[in-house]
């Protein structure tokens, strides 16, 4: 049974070491993972986040300092339907810059939430397909992750480990929302938000 290093809603997880630590160190109990900082644990360990609807999971991997972190990002708080594509792209670039400053990551992996899984599988019609294409393009330009790889891993629970990479987790058995929802460091979203012009909210109100 792996030890989980979680990211709560709209949060960046603690750092998970990618190299084994001395076996004398006792892994932290899951119930005690409530603070932001370095997470000391024996291997194996798994980064995890859940409750992903229109949200995405962004894994920041720092190969030089041998640690990784996972962020639970709400795309509905980044995309502004009244903004130009270049302005929305800048929001994703700002997110990347913030994550880079926090994690010093030099590699990224991204999994998509359940809403995007449905859109990928042809729900939401042409509006949903067009919005997803834009989202994947912005993420590709900001993080350098290919659209095809992002579409491969979609679900309500996303996890990552150095052994298995990005995977869909089991929200029923692996993710504890009541325990982990507030775990991690808050992500700084743009201060201005336009709910009436938010295409994700409009999409959800139509078919979810």
C-alpha positions in Angstrom: 0.0 0.0 0.0 1.7 3.3 -1.1 1.9 6.4 1.0 0.0 9.2 -0.6 1.2 12.8 -0.9 -2.1 14.7 -1.7 -3.0 18.0 -3.2 -6.4 19.4 -2.0 -8.7 21.5 -4.1 -6.9 24.4 -5.8 -3.7 23.5 -4.1 -0.1 22.5 -4.7 1.0 19.4 -2.7 4.1 19.1 -0.6 7.3 17.8 -2.2 7.7 14.1 -2.6 11.3 12.8 -2.7 12.1 10.7 -5.8 15.0 9.0 -4.1 14.7 6.6 -1.1 15.3 8.0 2.3 16.9 6.0 5.1 14.7 3.2 6.3 15.0 4.4 9.9 12.6 7.3 9.0 9.0 6.3 9.7 6.6 7.3 7.0 4.1 10.0 8.0 0.6 8.7 8.6 -1.9 9.9 6.0 -3.9 11.6 8.7 -1.0 13.9 9.5 -0.4 15.2 5.9 -2.0 18.6 6.5 0.9 21.1 6.0 2.8 22.4 3.0 6.5 21.7 2.8 8.8 18.7 2.3 7.1 15.4 2.8 9.4 12.8 4.4 8.5 9.3 3.5 10.0 6.0 2.6 9.3 4.7 -0.9 7.1 3.8 -2.5 5.0 7.0 -2.5 2.4 8.4 -4.8 1.2 11.9 -5.6 -2.6 12.1 -5.7 -5.5 14.5 -6.1 -9.2 13.9 -6.6 -12.6 15.5 -7.1 -11.5 16.6 -10.6 -14.4 17.7 -12.7 -13.3 20.5 -15.1 -10.1 20.7 -13.1 -6.7 19.2 -14.2 -3.8 17.6 -12.3 -0.4 19.1 -13.1 2.6 17.2 -11.9 5.8 19.2 -11.5 9.0 17.1 -11.6 12.3 18.4 -10.4 14.9 16.0 -11.8 17.8 18.0 -10.5 16.7 18.1 -6.8 14.9 14.7 -7.1 11.4 15.6 -6.0 7.9 16.0 -7.5 4.7 17.8 -6.6 1.1 17.7 -7.9 -1.3 20.6 -8.3 -5.1 20.5 -8.5 -6.0 23.4 -10.9 -9.5 24.7 -11.7 -9.6 25.5 -15.4 -12.8 27.4 -14.7 -10.9 30.0 -12.7 -8.3 30.4 -15.5 -10.3 30.6 -18.7 -12.3 33.8 -19.2 -14.8 33.6 -22.1 -14.7 37.3 -22.6 -10.9 37.4 -23.1 -8.9 36.9 -26.2 -7.1 33.5 -26.8 -3.7 35.2 -26.2 -5.0 36.6 -22.8 -6.1 33.1 -21.7 -2.8 31.6 -22.8 -1.1 34.2 -20.6 -3.1 32.9 -17.6 -1.7 29.4 -18.2 1.8 30.8 -18.7 1.5 32.7 -15.4 0.4 29.4 -13.7 3.4 27.6 -15.2 5.7 30.4 -14.0 4.3 30.2 -10.4 4.6 26.5 -10.3 8.1 26.7 -11.6 9.0 29.2 -8.9 7.6 26.9 -6.2 8.9 23.6 -7.5 11.9 24.4 -9.8 10.4 21.8 -12.1 12.1 20.9 -15.3 9.5 18.3 -16.5 5.7 18.2 -16.5 2.9 15.7 -16.7 -0.8 16.6 -16.9 -4.0 14.6 -16.4 -7.5 15.9 -17.2 -10.6 15.8 -15.0 -13.8 13.9 -15.6 -15.5 16.7 -17.6 -12.7 16.6 -20.2 -13.0 12.8 -20.3 -16.6 13.2 -21.4 -15.8 15.9 -23.9 -13.0 13.7 -25.3 -15.6 10.9 -25.7 -17.8 13.2 -27.8 -20.1 14.7 -25.1 -20.7 18.5 -25.2 -21.0 18.7 -28.9 -18.9 21.0 -31.1 -18.8 23.6 -28.4 -17.1 21.2 -25.9 -14.7 19.9 -28.6 -13.7 23.5 -29.5 -13.1 24.5 -25.9 -11.1 21.3 -25.2 -8.9 21.9 -28.3 -8.2 25.4 -27.0 -7.4 24.1 -23.5 -5.0 21.5 -24.8 -3.3 24.1 -27.0 -2.8 26.5 -24.1 -1.4 23.7 -21.9 0.9 22.5 -24.7 2.2 26.0 -25.2 2.6 26.7 -21.5 4.0 23.3 -20.3 5.2 21.5 -23.4 3.0 18.5 -22.8 1.5 16.9 -25.9 -2.3 17.0 -26.3 -2.4 13.3 -27.0 -0.7 12.4 -23.8 -3.0 14.6 -21.8 -6.1 13.0 -23.3 -4.8 9.5 -22.3 -5.2 10.1 -18.6 -8.6 11.5 -17.6 -10.8 10.9 -14.5 -12.0 12.2 -11.2 -8.8 11.0 -9.4 -5.3 11.3 -10.9 -2.1 10.0 -9.3 1.6 10.0 -10.2 4.5 7.9 -9.1 8.1 7.6 -10.4 7.5 3.9 -11.0 4.2 4.1 -13.0 4.0 7.7 -14.1 0.5 9.3 -14.5 -2.5 7.1 -13.8 -6.2 7.3 -13.1 -6.8 6.5 -9.5 -9.8 5.1 -7.7 -11.6 7.9 -6.0 -13.6 5.6 -3.8 -10.6 3.9 -2.2 -7.5 6.1 -2.8 -8.8 9.6 -2.4 -10.1 11.0 0.9 -11.8 14.4 0.2 -12.8 15.0 3.8 -9.2 14.6 4.9 -7.3 16.2 2.1 -9.5 18.9 0.6 -7.5 21.7 2.3 -4.0 20.1 2.0 -1.3 22.0 0.3 -0.5 25.6 -0.7 -3.2 27.8 -2.4 -2.8 28.4 -6.1 -2.9 32.1 -6.9 -5.6 32.5 -9.6 -6.3 35.7 -11.5 -8.1 38.2 -9.3 -10.7 39.0 -11.9 -13.2 36.4 -12.9 -16.2 36.7 -15.3 -18.7 33.9 -14.3 -21.2 35.0 -16.9 -18.6 34.8 -19.7 -17.0 31.6 -18.5 -17.3 29.0 -21.2 -16.8 26.0 -18.8 -19.7 27.1 -16.6 -21.8 27.5 -19.7 -20.8 24.1 -20.9 -21.6 22.4 -17.6 -25.0 24.1 -17.3 -25.9 22.6 -20.7 -25.2 18.9 -20.1 -23.9 18.1 -16.6 
